[in-house]
Amino acid sequence: MFHQQNIRPESLPYLLSGVALHRREIVAENIRRIILRRIKLGEFSSIEHFASSTGVPKSLLSRILNLKADPKLSSLDKIAVALEVPVEDLLREKAR
């Protein structure tokens, strides 16, 4: 299978890290978009206010939004609950 697509097995970790980065970008963009919309609606005064309502440390939320951390499912669940959206909405890639 690797040879049919000209992918060498030793390059697989690099490719998978690219997939992981892409997934982090999707999650961060979805969280950011929803938080900013809620700030505009007056539900939260700031990202810091949002972070305090989630039970997720502000530093972790910052690392997630800045693509420095892969969020655990438990963190995504807390964020989704605070945003009142299903976890799937945070993972879903938007059509461009």
KEGU-905565 format. One record per residue (C-alpha): x, z, y. Coordinates in nm, 2 decimals, padded with zeros to 4 digits, m for minus. Layout:
BEGIN
(atom (X, Z, Y)) ...
REM end
This chain:
BEGIN
(atom (00.00, 00.00, 00.00)) (atom (00.28, 00.08, 00.24)) (atom (00.45, m00.25, 00.18)) (atom (00.14, m00.45, 00.24)) (atom (00.10, m00.32, 00.59)) (atom (00.48, m00.31, 00.66)) (atom (00.46, 00.07, 00.69)) (atom (00.76, 00.25, 00.54)) (atom (00.69, 00.59, 00.38)) (atom (00.95, 00.76, 00.60)) (atom (00.76, 00.65, 00.91)) (atom (00.44, 00.83, 00.80)) (atom (00.51, 01.17, 00.96)) (atom (00.56, 00.98, 01.30)) (atom (00.24, 00.79, 01.25)) (atom (00.05, 01.10, 01.16)) (atom (00.18, 01.28, 01.47)) (atom (00.05, 01.00, 01.67)) (atom (m00.29, 01.04, 01.51)) (atom (m00.28, 01.41, 01.59)) (atom (m00.19, 01.35, 01.95)) (atom (m00.48, 01.10, 01.98)) (atom (m00.72, 01.36, 01.84)) (atom (m00.59, 01.62, 02.08)) (atom (m00.64, 01.37, 02.37)) (atom (m01.00, 01.32, 02.26)) (atom (m01.07, 01.69, 02.23)) (atom (m00.91, 01.77, 02.56)) (atom (m01.09, 01.49, 02.74)) (atom (m01.43, 01.60, 02.60)) (atom (m01.38, 01.96, 02.69)) (atom (m01.25, 01.88, 03.03)) (atom (m01.54, 01.64, 03.10)) (atom (m01.81, 01.89, 02.99)) (atom (m01.65, 02.18, 03.18)) (atom (m01.62, 01.98, 03.50)) (atom (m01.98, 01.86, 03.47)) (atom (m02.09, 02.23, 03.43)) (atom (m01.88, 02.33, 03.73)) (atom (m02.06, 02.07, 03.94)) (atom (m02.39, 02.20, 03.82)) (atom (m02.28, 02.55, 03.92)) (atom (m02.28, 02.70, 03.57)) (atom (m01.91, 02.79, 03.60)) (atom (m01.71, 02.85, 03.92)) (atom (m01.38, 02.74, 03.77)) (atom (m01.20, 02.66, 03.44)) (atom (m01.08, 03.02, 03.45)) (atom (m01.44, 03.14, 03.47)) (atom (m01.52, 02.92, 03.18)) (atom (m01.23, 03.05, 02.98)) (atom (m01.34, 03.41, 03.03)) (atom (m01.68, 03.32, 02.89)) (atom (m01.55, 03.18, 02.57)) (atom (m01.34, 03.45, 02.42)) (atom (m01.05, 03.20, 02.40)) (atom (m00.75, 03.31, 02.60)) (atom (m00.70, 03.12, 02.92)) (atom (m00.35, 03.03, 02.82)) (atom (m00.47, 02.87, 02.49)) (atom (m00.74, 02.68, 02.68)) (atom (m00.48, 02.55, 02.92)) (atom (m00.25, 02.44, 02.63)) (atom (m00.54, 02.26, 02.47)) (atom (m00.63, 02.08, 02.79)) (atom (m00.27, 01.99, 02.85)) (atom (m00.22, 01.86, 02.50)) (atom (00.03, 02.13, 02.41)) (atom (m00.17, 02.29, 02.13)) (atom (m00.39, 02.18, 01.84)) (atom (m00.70, 02.39, 01.86)) (atom (m00.81, 02.57, 01.55)) (atom (m01.17, 02.52, 01.44)) (atom (m01.25, 02.88, 01.53)) (atom (m01.13, 02.81, 01.89)) (atom (m01.33, 02.49, 01.91)) (atom (m01.63, 02.68, 01.78)) (atom (m01.60, 02.94, 02.06)) (atom (m01.56, 02.66, 02.32)) (atom (m01.86, 02.47, 02.18)) (atom (m02.08, 02.78, 02.19)) (atom (m01.98, 02.85, 02.55)) (atom (m02.06, 02.49, 02.64)) (atom (m02.38, 02.49, 02.44)) (atom (m02.28, 02.18, 02.25)) (atom (m02.21, 02.11, 01.88)) (atom (m01.85, 02.11, 01.78)) (atom (m01.89, 01.75, 01.68)) (atom (m01.93, 01.66, 02.05)) (atom (m01.58, 01.79, 02.11)) (atom (m01.43, 01.58, 01.83)) (atom (m01.62, 01.26, 01.89)) (atom (m01.44, 00.96, 02.04)) (atom (m01.64, 00.81, 02.33)) (atom (m01.70, 00.44, 02.34)) (atom (m01.49, 00.27, 02.60)) 
REM end
